[in-house]
Amino acid sequence: MIQKGARVLFISPRTFDYEKEIKAELELAGCQVDWHDDRPASTPLVKALIRFRPELVATMCDRYFDRIIHDARAIAYDAVFVIKGEAISAERLRMLRESQPTARFLYYSWDSLKNFKNGEVKLSYFDKAYSFDRLDTVNIPHVRHLPLFYISVYEAMAARQAEKNTNDIGMLFLGTVHSDRYAVVRRIVAAARRAGMTLPVYTHFYYQSKWVMAVRKLFDRDFRAIPWKDVQWHSLNKQQILDLFSRSEIVLDIHHPGQTGLTMRTIECLGAGKKMITTNADVVSYDFYRPENILVVDRQTTDLPADFLRTAYVSLPDDMYCRYSLRSWLAEIFA
């Protein structure tokens, strides 16, 4: 249970406003929360350097976290909660831990931990560590598995969905361009058409920067095949996403081939009571998997079963929905 009145230092990336939802849920539980971005800047260049050439921005990152540590010394936090924490060095984590000797240090990763540089050293500073990727917990001792969550608006959407008779979008894809994602979506949409789907398809392929996309097109065959006209340079806002979700029969989930953890989109489909087609075969390991609701396909698929496109979503027990809510997710981490 989250302690009412607890002071929480919360460090996480800016990710489609999920950091705001988490902060708000903690505050709703009675916590006082100070949030900081886990990077000194969120530009495409800085993000790329932190991931691929961290030594080039190490000084910038250290100075950024020095300021956070300096300000934190004036407060006795009950918990320090870090999501991802890619830019913070092991040394700055040590300094932060020393500045908060009575705080519990809690960690969560919504990226596979194999991408977490110096992960073993960094994780040693946390009292509890979780990953969204089930295989991380198999390969790394003391890391616990905890899938992602859905926020309350998807729960409300599911209640409204039960009262609706029709949707006007047959298939929906919203996501950032990566790997072979564009080609996979196109193959699945074509297969759905051949299987008899007649409702419109809505896709939004997002990329954060035209110049980065241009560089990727030079060196990445998958990106080279993507027409410029099919890429959007702005992400949809929260209300736009919710509107499209509520109007859709089936949502597409094309996971990154280098990960096995379930995407946020998967859990949002659960919360909203939406059928889903996914390339992530690991979803069959989860308690909410039902073949009537979730169709697993491979990345080269050219055929879809017509029955899946025609049948309605099958409701699950209430306690299963509760288990994957944001409030339950936070209750587990802060337990």
C-alpha positions, -999 to +999 in steps of 0.1 A: +000+000+000+012+035-008+019+055+024-003+085+026+017+117+030+049+101+017+074+124-001+084+109-034+113+119-057+101+107-091+125+105-120+113+093-154+113+101-191+087+123-208+067+096-226+033+105-240+023+122-207+025+088-188+048+105-163+020+130-155-005+102-151+018+084-126+025+116-107-013+123-105-021+088-093+005+090-066-009+124-055-044+110-055-031+084-030-019+112-008+018+115-018+038+146-023+057+141-055+086+160-071+091+149-107+122+153-129+129+142-164+154+113-165+173+132-193+188+167-193+169+173-226+144+154-247+155+164-282+161+137-308+198+143-308+203+141-270+181+110-268+202+093-295+235+103-279+224+090-245+215+057-261+243+052-285+272+075-275+266+083-238+302+094-233+296+125-255+269+138-231+282+124-198+292+158-185+259+174-194+240+145-177+262+146-146+257+184-142+219+179-146+217+153-119+241+172-096+214+199-095+187+174-087+208+158-059+217+193-045+180+202-043+170+168-029+194+172+001+170+197+016+142+171+017+139+138+035+122+116+008+104+085+018+109+070-017+130+076-048+112+061-078+132+059-111+117+047-144+143+038-170+170+062-157+191+058-188+211+091-184+219+089-147+254+074-141+261+048-115+282+074-096+253+099-095+230+071-083+254+064-055+255+101-046+217+103-047+214+072-025+239+088+000+218+120+000+186+101+009+198+075+035+163+067+048+145+065+014+134+033-004+149+033-039+124+018-064+132+010-101+111+002-131+121-004-167+097-002-197+126-010-219+144-044-220+172-043-195+197-056-220+196-020-233+205-007-198+242+002-199+260-006-166+227-020-155+242-045-130+260-017-111+230+007-113+205-018-101+226-025-070+215+009-056+178+000-057+159-019-030+134-032-055+137-034-093+110-043-118+109-049-156+081-051-181+099-078-199+093-113-185+126-126-198+146-099-179+134-116-147+146-149-159+180-137-168+187-111-141+185-121-104+164-099-080+145-082-109+108-088-107+083-090-135+056-064-137+037-057-169+027-021-178-006-005-170-036+012-184-049+046-172-084+052-159-097+067-192-094+033-209-115+018-181-142+044-187-140+037-224-147+000-218-179+009-199-190+031-228-181+004-254-206-020-238-233+005-247-223+011-283-236-009-312-210+000-339-175+013-345-165+031-377-128+021-378-121-015-386-084-015-377-062+010-359-024+014-358-008+043-338+030+041-333+065+053-338+083+040-369+110+015-360+125-017-375+102-033-400+070-020-383+057-001-414+060-031-437+044-054-411+014-031-407+009-029-444+010-067-447-016-072-420-039-045-434-038-061-468-045-095-452-075-081-434-089-067-466-086-101-483-103-117-453-133-095-458-128-064-435-148-035-450-145-008-424-118+019-429-083+015-415-066+043-396-028+044-393-005+070-378+032+064-383+051+089-362+088+098-363+104+125-342+127+142-367+129+146-405+167+148-405+170+117-383+146+099-407+167+110-436+199+095-420+180+063-412+169+061-449+205+061-460+216+032-438+185+012-430+167-008-457+135-010-438+133+028-435+143+033-471+110+017-483+088+040-462+072+068-483+077+102-468+040+110-472+030+082-448+051+095-419+037+121-394+061+145-376+037+152-348+024+128-322-013+126-315-025+142-283-042+122-256-078+131-267-071+122-303-058+088-293-087+081-270-112+091-297-096+068-323-094+040-298-130+043-289-141+041-325-120+011-334-129-026-337-093-040-337-060-024-326-027-034-341+004-039-319+037-044-337+063-049-311+100-042-315+117-075-326+144-069-299+119-070-271+095-095-256+078-073-230+042-063-237+038-028-250+016-002-233-007-005-263-014-042-253-025-032-218-045-003-230-065-027-253-072-048-222-084-018-202-105-006-231-120-040-239-106-039-275-096-068-297-060-068-308-037-083-334-002-085-322+032-098-333+043-105-297+039-142-292+048-139-255+013-125-248+000-161-246+019-164-213-003-138-196-035-145-177-057-121-197-049-138-230-079-152-248-077-163-285-111-147-290-097-113-281-060-115-292-047-128-324-010-135-325+006-133-360+041-135-373+058-105-389+056-120-424+019-129-421-002-127-453-034-143-441-059-136-412-088-158-401-120-141-412-138-153-380-115-132-358-125-101-377-162-107-374-166-119-337-171-096-307-148-090-278-152-115-249-153-098-215-130-110-187-135-112-149-134-078-132-104-087-110-083-093-141-090-057-153-082-043-119-048-061-118-035-041-148-047-007-138-022+021-129-033+021-093-025-016-090+008-011-108+019+016-083+005-004-053+029-033-063+059-011-067+054+009-035+043-022-014 
